[in-house]
Amino acid sequence: MNAPYPPPPPPPAAGRDRTTLWGVLGIVLGLICCGILGIVFGYLSIRDARRFGKSPLLGWLAIAAGVLNIIISLVVRARGSYYYPYWYR
């Protein structure tokens, strides 16, 4: 006697998949200007990746870029060399 086939997986949620958009925006903004926006867009990318069954790698990279930007900004400001690099003086 043959066993019945398992049911097919459920279709992805309806709506627009913006996982890649949020991830790329988070990485670019996290590296260039705004660490906090990188973290926010990274979270949005991870959320959409879970919703649509995709890889959350871009979201995690965006969060890492945002955190890295914040840490480097704090170190540069703490050293007092915000406007000029150390070799310029």
N, C-alpha and C positions, 0 to 999 in steps of 0.2 A: 504494500500500500504506500502510495506516495504522500509525503507530507505537503501541505499547502505552502506556497511561497510566502515569505514574510511581506507585510505591507510595505509599499514604497515609502521613502522618507517624505516628510511633509514639505510642501513647497516653501521657498523662502518668503518672508513677510513682504506684503505688498508695499510699494513705495520706491523712492529713489535711493539708490545705493551711493552714498557719498563717502565711503570708507577711504578711498584713495585721495579724494579731494581734501578731506580733513587732515589726513596724514601728511600729505605734501605741504599743505599750508602750515601745519604745525612745525615741520622740520625747517622750512625756509624762515618763518618768523622767529622760531626758537633760536636759530643760528645767527640771524642777522640783527634783529632789533629787540624783540619783546619776548623774554623768557616766559612770562605768565601766559601770553597768548599761545605760545608753543605748547604749554602744558594743557591749556583748555582745549585746543584743537586735537591734541593727542588723545585726550579723554573722549572727545566726540568720535574720533576714528576708532578707538577700541570699542566703544558702545555700538557703533554701526557694524563693526566687524563681527561682534557677537550676534547681533540681530540678523545679519545676512549670511552667517556661516563662513566668513572669510578669515584670513590670517590677520591678527592684530599687530603685526611687526611694525608697520609704519606708525601706528599710534605710540608704541613703546619707544621708537626712535625719536618721535617728536617730543615726548615727555623728557627723554634723556637730553635732547638738545636744549630744551627750555631750562632744565635744571642746571646744565652746564653753563648756559649763558648767565643765569643768575649768580652762580658761584664765581665765575670769572669777573663779572661786574663788581661783586662785593670785594674781591681781592684787589682789583685795580683801584677801586675807590679807597680802600683801606690803606693802600700804599701811597696814596696821594698823587699818583701819576695818571690822573684821569684824562688830561688833554694831550700830553706828550709822552712818548715812550721813554724808557730810561736812557737810551743811548743818545737822545736828542739834546739833553742838557749839557 
